[in-house]
Structure formats: structure tokens, C-alpha cells
């Protein structure tokens, strides 16, 4: 009787998967270490709210400015080195922000951090999708789940540092040191060679390996649809981080501690959805999973806004988080596989335009909230769910 064959990928590919996961963890943790201490920086520099808001906007502005150059850097230097160097530079940016003695230097530091973060994002996703092609099945959602875990870890580290009374420079220096070492160690185990290596396509469906010589109108339309699907996920995430606590505490009268659980429920449910997402995508396909996610977002938040209660709204944000779990990874994955685009180009475009979504979403919701109320402004969440359902047809069916 023949022995069963080992169907696992080679050890080097499994190590590369762990290394990419380590990069996603560091990327989630680095900026999250800074966020809880931003009010402390605001006080130290004696900034008013307008100046503080302008300084915070420097991070996504840096990401947008550098984002379109990320694809070139990946092709020129390779996704592995770009992701690791970008991680170190992001950590240096966060440390510089904590050490900034003036408003101008704070803006410059956050701009550097955002620019580096955008390049890291493209590099680590490009390499993650490269490892996924070696696996021959979906693993990209798991990487994004690890990013969410890293964000929780970073925020917890900051909370612990504040509780222990660690000075800002010591805390952020420790964060930089720890995660820079993690990234540099990970570099040793990432895949060698170019990102368009034909060996990476061994486990991909044939359609994913076809790269046409010219960019067609159809490809441009698909890219636009993928961007909108990704922005749908971004709108859900921003609604939770920017508005959930405020809505529950002001409009629904919940205590602040309880109101904060709305965002926690969204992030927690999103993490669970990403941990389950790869198996669901392998079984049902990107299209079905995204369509079902859009339905969950629309119904969950739609019902919560139609009949507003504190428990119902917390549950609605959790449903939105779960439904949005695979949207951004799906948009990045599909864009990276489009024919007619050079390696990394589709991913770069989608990632860059997603940053615009994160930048423009808060003022858009804020304008609506000031005009007709925050409850109406949060209708952007169920609308995003409906948008995803309508556009999910551009995503791939279940791979055979």
C-alpha cells in the first residue's frame, strides 16, 4: 500500500508565509503604538484642534504622495526588500513624531511615516500574493487578519507604556527596535528572485497567469470596480474608527466606555472574518463571499440605523466588520492578477486610491452629519454594502 503523499508546500514557501505574516504584524503595530499617545504630543506642542487635525492628515497625505511610486520600487528592488526597508522607515517616522519639538517637524515626521507605510503596504501585499500563488489557494485574508492583531498589539503596548509612565521616546524607541528586528529577520525567509518569477504561478489558475500586452478598456473598468469595492471596505472601517464611539455616546446616550465597544466589536468581527475568509474564498469564490459580505453590511447597519438602540448598533457595527473582512484583500488580489498590467501595477493603483477613500471619508461623513445628523451620515455604511453587492460580479468565481 503506497504511503500518502505530503501535499503541503515546500518548507521554504511555508517559511515565507510566516515571514510575510510577521511583516503584516509589524505594519499593524508600529503606527498603533503612536495613536494612543497623539493627544500627549498635542498637549506638549500646545496645538489647537485645527493644527492637530492638519498634523494627523500628514500621514495619509504622505501615503498618497508616495503611493504611485511603490509599484516602480517593487519592480526595481523587489517586494521583499521594499517591504522590510519601508517597515523600518515607518518605525523611524513614528519615533520622529514622538520626538518632534515643533509643529513643522511633527508634520514632516508623520508625512515620512505615511509615505513609508504606503510603500510597505504595496510591498508586503505583493509578496503575500506571490506566496499565495505558490500555495495554490487563498491565504491573503489571513495576512490581513494578522495585521489587525498587530494593531491590537500595538495599541495595547501603548496603553501599557502609558500605565507604566514610560517616556514617549523610550516607548517608541522600544517599538521601533522590536519590530525593526522582526522585519529584518523576516527578510531572510522571504522568497528570493523577482516578483514576476514564473515559478510563482505554479498554483495559480491559468487565467491568472495571462498577462496581455496592452491595457484594454475592459481592464480599466475592472480596476475602477475593484477600487470601489475596496473603498466600500474602507468606508466601513473608517465609520467604525472615526464615528462609532461618537454616535453611541452623543446620539444614543451610551456611556463612553460602552460606546467604545462599537469599534472594538467591528475590529473583532473583522478579524474573525479574515481568519475564516481564506477557507470561505477557496470554497465559494471571491465573488460569492464579497456579495454575501455586502448583504451582511447593508442589512446589519441598515437595521441598526432604522431602529437605533445601543445593543443593536453595537451588533450592527460587528456585522459590518464581519461583512467587510475580505473586501480590501479581494480587491488587491484581483488587481494584482489582471492581464495587461505590469507586476505590482494593479495592486499599486488600488492601494493608492484606497488611501484616498480613507482620507476623504471622514470629512464627507462629517459634512452630512453637520447638515442632517450623524445617524444619516452613517448611512454611508449600508450604501457601501449595496455598492459591493452590485460590483461583486467583477470578482472571480470559485477557482477549479
C-alpha positions as CSV (number, residue, x, y, z in Angstrom):
1,X,0.0,0.0,0.0
2,X,1.6,3.3,-1.0
3,X,2.3,5.9,1.6
4,X,0.1,9.1,1.4
5,X,2.0,12.0,-0.3
6,X,2.7,15.2,1.6
7,X,0.6,17.8,-0.1
8,X,2.0,20.7,1.9
9,X,4.0,23.4,0.1
10,X,7.8,23.2,0.4
11,X,9.4,24.3,3.7
12,X,10.8,27.4,2.1
13,X,7.3,28.5,1.0
14,X,5.9,27.9,4.4
15,X,8.6,29.9,6.0
16,X,8.0,32.7,3.5
17,X,4.3,32.7,4.6
18,X,5.3,33.1,8.2
19,X,7.7,35.9,7.3
20,X,5.0,37.8,5.4
21,X,2.7,37.4,8.4
22,X,5.5,38.9,10.5
23,X,5.6,41.9,8.2
24,X,1.9,42.4,8.4
25,X,2.1,42.2,12.2
26,X,4.8,44.9,12.4
27,X,2.9,47.1,9.9
28,X,-0.2,47.0,12.1
29,X,1.6,47.5,15.3
30,X,4.0,50.4,14.5
31,X,1.5,53.2,13.9
32,X,-0.9,51.7,16.5
33,X,1.9,52.3,19.1
34,X,1.8,56.0,18.3
35,X,-2.0,56.6,18.1
36,X,-2.9,56.5,21.8
37,X,-0.1,59.0,22.5
38,X,-1.0,61.6,19.9
39,X,-3.1,63.6,22.5
40,X,0.1,63.7,24.6
41,X,2.0,65.1,21.7
42,X,-0.8,67.7,21.0
43,X,-0.5,68.9,24.6
44,X,3.3,69.0,24.6
45,X,3.4,71.2,21.4
46,X,0.4,73.3,22.6
47,X,-1.5,72.7,19.4
48,X,-5.1,73.8,18.8
49,X,-7.6,71.4,17.2
50,X,-7.1,72.7,13.7
51,X,-3.3,72.4,13.9
52,X,-3.6,68.9,15.4
53,X,-6.0,67.8,12.6
54,X,-3.6,69.2,10.0
55,X,-0.7,67.3,11.5
56,X,-2.7,64.0,11.6
57,X,-3.6,64.5,8.0
58,X,0.1,64.5,7.1
59,X,0.2,60.7,7.5
60,X,-2.4,59.8,4.8
61,X,-1.1,62.7,2.7
62,X,2.4,61.1,2.7
63,X,0.9,57.8,1.8
64,X,-0.9,59.3,-1.2
65,X,2.1,61.2,-2.5
66,X,4.4,58.1,-2.4
67,X,1.8,55.5,-3.2
68,X,2.0,55.6,-7.0
69,X,5.8,55.2,-6.9
70,X,5.5,52.0,-4.9
71,X,4.9,49.8,-7.9
72,X,8.1,51.1,-9.6
73,X,10.1,50.4,-6.4
74,X,8.8,46.9,-6.1
75,X,9.8,46.2,-9.7
76,X,13.2,47.8,-9.2
77,X,14.2,46.5,-5.9
78,X,11.8,43.5,-5.2
79,X,8.8,43.4,-2.9
80,X,10.8,41.7,-0.1
81,X,13.4,44.5,0.3
82,X,10.8,47.2,-0.3
83,X,8.5,45.9,2.4
84,X,11.3,45.5,5.0
85,X,13.0,48.8,4.4
86,X,9.6,50.5,4.4
87,X,8.8,48.9,7.7
88,X,12.0,50.3,9.3
89,X,11.3,53.8,7.8
90,X,7.7,53.7,9.1
91,X,9.1,53.0,12.6
92,X,11.6,55.8,12.3
93,X,8.7,58.2,11.3
94,X,6.7,57.3,14.3
95,X,9.7,57.7,16.6
96,X,10.5,61.1,15.0
97,X,6.9,62.1,15.5
98,X,7.2,61.4,19.2
99,X,10.5,63.3,19.5
100,X,9.3,66.3,17.4
101,X,9.9,69.6,19.2
102,X,7.8,71.7,16.8
103,X,4.7,71.5,14.7
104,X,6.6,71.6,11.4
105,X,8.8,68.7,12.4
106,X,5.8,66.7,13.6
107,X,4.1,67.2,10.2
108,X,7.4,66.2,8.4
109,X,7.7,63.0,10.6
110,X,4.1,61.9,10.1
111,X,4.5,62.6,6.3
112,X,7.6,60.3,6.3
113,X,5.7,57.7,8.3
114,X,2.7,57.7,5.9
115,X,4.9,57.7,2.8
116,X,6.8,54.7,4.1
117,X,3.7,52.9,5.3
118,X,2.2,53.1,1.8
119,X,5.3,51.6,0.2
120,X,5.4,48.9,2.8
121,X,1.7,48.1,2.2
122,X,2.3,47.5,-1.5
123,X,5.5,45.6,-0.9
124,X,4.1,43.2,1.7
125,X,0.8,42.6,-0.2
126,X,2.8,41.9,-3.4
127,X,4.9,39.4,-1.6
128,X,2.0,37.9,0.2
129,X,0.2,37.3,-3.1
130,X,3.4,35.8,-4.5
131,X,3.4,33.3,-1.7
132,X,-0.3,32.7,-2.2
133,X,0.4,31.7,-5.8
134,X,3.0,29.2,-4.6
135,X,0.3,27.8,-2.2
136,X,-2.3,27.5,-4.9
137,X,-5.0,28.6,-2.5
138,X,-6.2,31.7,-0.8
139,X,-4.1,32.9,2.2
140,X,-4.2,36.7,1.8
141,X,-7.1,37.2,4.2
142,X,-5.0,35.5,6.9
143,X,-2.3,38.1,6.4
144,X,-4.8,40.9,6.9
145,X,-6.1,39.2,10.0
146,X,-2.5,39.2,11.3
147,X,-2.4,43.0,10.5
148,X,-5.5,43.5,12.7
149,X,-3.9,41.5,15.5
150,X,-0.8,43.7,15.2
151,X,-2.9,46.8,15.5
152,X,-4.4,45.5,18.7
153,X,-0.9,44.6,20.0
154,X,0.5,48.0,19.2
155,X,-2.4,49.8,20.9
156,X,-2.0,47.5,23.9
157,X,1.7,48.2,24.1
158,X,1.0,52.0,24.1
159,X,-1.7,51.6,26.8
160,X,0.8,49.6,28.9
161,X,3.5,52.2,28.3
162,X,1.2,55.0,29.5
163,X,0.2,53.0,32.5
164,X,3.8,52.4,33.4
165,X,4.7,56.0,32.8
166,X,7.3,55.3,30.1
167,X,8.5,58.4,28.4
168,X,7.4,58.8,24.8
169,X,10.9,58.5,23.4
170,X,11.6,55.3,25.3
171,X,8.3,53.7,24.4
172,X,8.5,54.5,20.7
173,X,12.2,53.6,20.6
174,X,11.4,50.1,22.1
175,X,8.6,49.7,19.5
176,X,11.0,50.6,16.6
177,X,13.7,48.3,17.9
178,X,11.5,45.3,18.4
179,X,9.6,45.5,15.1
180,X,12.6,46.5,13.0
181,X,14.4,43.4,14.2
182,X,11.3,41.3,13.4
183,X,11.2,42.7,9.9
184,X,14.9,42.2,9.3
185,X,14.8,38.6,10.5
186,X,11.7,38.1,8.2
187,X,13.7,39.3,5.2
188,X,15.9,36.2,5.4
189,X,12.9,33.9,4.9
190,X,11.1,35.7,2.2
191,X,11.0,34.3,-1.4
192,X,14.1,35.0,-3.4
193,X,14.2,36.2,-7.0
194,X,11.9,38.6,-9.0
195,X,8.3,39.1,-8.3
196,X,7.3,38.1,-11.8
197,X,9.1,34.7,-11.4
198,X,7.2,32.1,-13.5
199,X,7.6,29.6,-10.6
200,X,5.2,31.7,-8.5
201,X,2.4,30.9,-10.9
202,X,2.6,27.1,-10.5
203,X,-0.5,27.0,-8.3
204,X,-2.5,29.8,-10.0
205,X,-5.4,29.2,-12.2
206,X,-4.5,29.6,-15.9
207,X,-6.4,32.8,-16.3
208,X,-4.4,34.4,-13.6
209,X,-1.1,33.8,-15.5
210,X,-2.2,35.5,-18.7
211,X,-0.7,39.0,-19.0
212,X,-1.8,40.7,-22.1
213,X,0.5,43.1,-24.0
214,X,-1.9,46.0,-24.0
215,X,-4.1,47.7,-21.4
216,X,-7.7,47.4,-22.5
217,X,-10.8,49.5,-21.7
218,X,-12.3,46.4,-20.0
219,X,-9.3,46.1,-17.7
220,X,-9.6,49.8,-16.8
221,X,-13.3,49.3,-16.0
222,X,-12.4,46.3,-13.8
223,X,-9.8,48.3,-11.9
224,X,-12.3,51.0,-11.3
225,X,-14.8,48.5,-9.9
226,X,-12.1,46.9,-7.7
227,X,-11.2,50.3,-6.3
228,X,-14.9,50.9,-5.4
229,X,-15.2,47.5,-3.8
230,X,-12.0,48.3,-1.7
231,X,-13.4,51.8,-0.9
232,X,-16.6,50.1,0.3
233,X,-14.4,48.2,2.8
234,X,-12.5,51.4,3.7
235,X,-15.8,53.3,4.4
236,X,-16.9,50.6,6.8
237,X,-13.6,50.7,8.7
238,X,-13.5,54.5,8.9
239,X,-17.1,54.6,10.1
240,X,-16.1,52.4,13.0
241,X,-12.8,54.1,13.9
242,X,-14.0,57.8,13.4
243,X,-17.7,57.8,14.2
244,X,-18.9,54.7,16.1
245,X,-17.9,55.9,19.6
246,X,-19.2,59.5,19.0
247,X,-22.5,58.2,17.6
248,X,-23.3,55.9,20.5
249,X,-22.2,58.4,23.2
250,X,-23.9,61.5,21.7
251,X,-26.9,60.3,19.7
252,X,-27.8,57.2,21.7
253,X,-26.6,58.4,25.1
254,X,-24.4,55.4,25.9
255,X,-21.6,55.8,28.5
256,X,-18.2,56.4,26.8
257,X,-16.8,53.2,28.0
258,X,-19.7,51.3,26.5
259,X,-19.7,53.4,23.3
260,X,-16.1,52.4,22.6
261,X,-17.1,48.8,22.4
262,X,-18.8,49.5,19.0
263,X,-15.4,50.0,17.3
264,X,-13.9,47.0,19.2
265,X,-16.8,44.8,18.0
266,X,-16.2,45.9,14.4
267,X,-12.5,45.2,14.6
268,X,-13.0,41.9,16.4
269,X,-15.6,40.7,14.0
270,X,-13.5,41.8,11.1
271,X,-10.5,39.8,12.4
272,X,-12.7,36.7,12.8
273,X,-14.0,37.2,9.2
274,X,-10.4,37.4,7.9
275,X,-9.3,34.3,9.8
276,X,-12.2,32.4,8.2
277,X,-12.0,34.3,4.9
278,X,-9.4,32.1,3.1
279,X,-11.4,28.9,3.6
280,X,-14.6,30.6,2.5
281,X,-12.9,32.1,-0.6
282,X,-11.4,28.7,-1.5
283,X,-14.8,27.0,-1.1
284,X,-17.2,29.6,-2.6
285,X,-15.0,32.0,-4.6
286,X,-14.2,35.7,-4.1
287,X,-17.4,36.8,-5.8
288,X,-19.8,34.9,-3.6
289,X,-18.0,35.8,-0.4
290,X,-17.9,39.5,-1.3
291,X,-21.5,39.6,-2.3
292,X,-22.6,37.9,0.9
293,X,-20.4,40.4,2.8
294,X,-22.1,43.3,1.2
295,X,-25.5,41.9,2.1
296,X,-24.4,41.5,5.7
297,X,-23.1,45.1,5.8
298,X,-26.2,46.5,4.3
299,X,-28.7,44.6,6.5
300,X,-26.6,44.8,9.7
301,X,-26.1,48.5,9.7
302,X,-29.3,49.3,7.9
303,X,-31.4,47.7,10.6
304,X,-29.3,49.2,13.3
305,X,-29.8,52.7,11.9
306,X,-33.5,52.1,11.2
307,X,-34.2,51.1,14.8
308,X,-31.4,52.7,16.8
309,X,-30.6,51.1,20.2
310,X,-27.3,50.7,21.9
311,X,-27.1,46.9,21.7
312,X,-28.5,46.8,18.2
313,X,-25.9,49.4,17.0
314,X,-23.0,47.6,18.5
315,X,-24.3,44.4,16.8
316,X,-24.7,46.4,13.6
317,X,-21.1,47.6,13.6
318,X,-20.0,44.0,14.3
319,X,-22.0,42.8,11.3
320,X,-20.4,45.5,9.2
321,X,-16.9,44.5,10.3
322,X,-17.5,40.8,9.6
323,X,-19.0,41.6,6.1
324,X,-16.1,43.8,5.2
325,X,-13.4,41.4,6.2
326,X,-12.4,40.1,2.8
327,X,-13.2,43.2,0.6
328,X,-9.8,45.0,0.6
329,X,-7.8,41.8,0.3
330,X,-10.1,40.7,-2.6
331,X,-9.7,44.0,-4.4
332,X,-5.9,43.8,-4.0
333,X,-5.7,40.2,-5.1
334,X,-7.8,40.6,-8.2
335,X,-6.0,43.8,-9.2
336,X,-2.6,42.0,-8.9
337,X,-3.8,39.3,-11.3
338,X,-5.2,41.5,-14.0
339,X,-3.9,40.9,-17.6
340,X,-2.3,43.8,-19.4
341,X,-0.7,45.2,-16.3
342,X,2.9,45.0,-15.2
343,X,3.6,43.2,-11.9
344,X,2.6,45.3,-9.0
345,X,0.8,48.0,-11.0
346,X,-2.8,46.9,-10.4
347,X,-2.1,46.5,-6.7
348,X,-0.4,49.9,-6.5
349,X,-3.3,51.7,-8.2
350,X,-5.9,50.0,-5.9
351,X,-3.9,50.6,-2.8
352,X,-3.3,54.2,-3.7
353,X,-6.9,55.0,-4.4
354,X,-8.0,53.2,-1.3
355,X,-5.9,55.7,0.7
356,X,-7.9,58.5,-1.0
357,X,-11.0,56.8,0.4
358,X,-9.6,56.8,3.9
359,X,-8.7,60.5,3.5
360,X,-12.0,61.7,2.1
361,X,-14.4,59.6,4.1
362,X,-14.2,61.5,7.5
363,X,-14.9,64.9,6.1
364,X,-17.7,63.5,3.8
365,X,-19.5,61.9,6.8
366,X,-18.8,65.0,8.9
367,X,-20.4,67.3,6.4
368,X,-23.5,65.2,6.2
369,X,-23.6,64.9,10.0
370,X,-23.4,68.6,10.4
371,X,-26.2,69.1,8.0
372,X,-28.7,66.4,8.8
373,X,-27.3,64.4,11.7
374,X,-24.7,61.7,12.3
375,X,-27.3,58.9,12.1
376,X,-27.9,60.0,8.5
377,X,-24.2,60.4,7.8
378,X,-23.7,56.7,8.8
379,X,-25.9,55.6,6.0
380,X,-22.7,55.5,4.1
381,X,-22.1,52.1,5.6
382,X,-25.2,50.3,4.3
383,X,-24.8,52.2,1.0
384,X,-21.3,50.8,0.8
385,X,-22.7,47.3,1.3
386,X,-25.2,47.7,-1.6
387,X,-22.3,49.1,-3.7
388,X,-20.3,45.9,-3.0
389,X,-23.2,43.7,-3.9
390,X,-23.6,45.5,-7.2
391,X,-20.0,45.3,-8.2
392,X,-19.1,41.9,-6.9
393,X,-19.6,40.4,-10.4
394,X,-16.1,41.6,-11.4
395,X,-14.5,39.3,-8.8
396,X,-13.5,35.7,-9.7
397,X,-15.8,32.8,-9.2
398,X,-14.6,29.7,-7.3
399,X,-11.3,28.5,-8.8
400,X,-11.2,25.0,-10.1
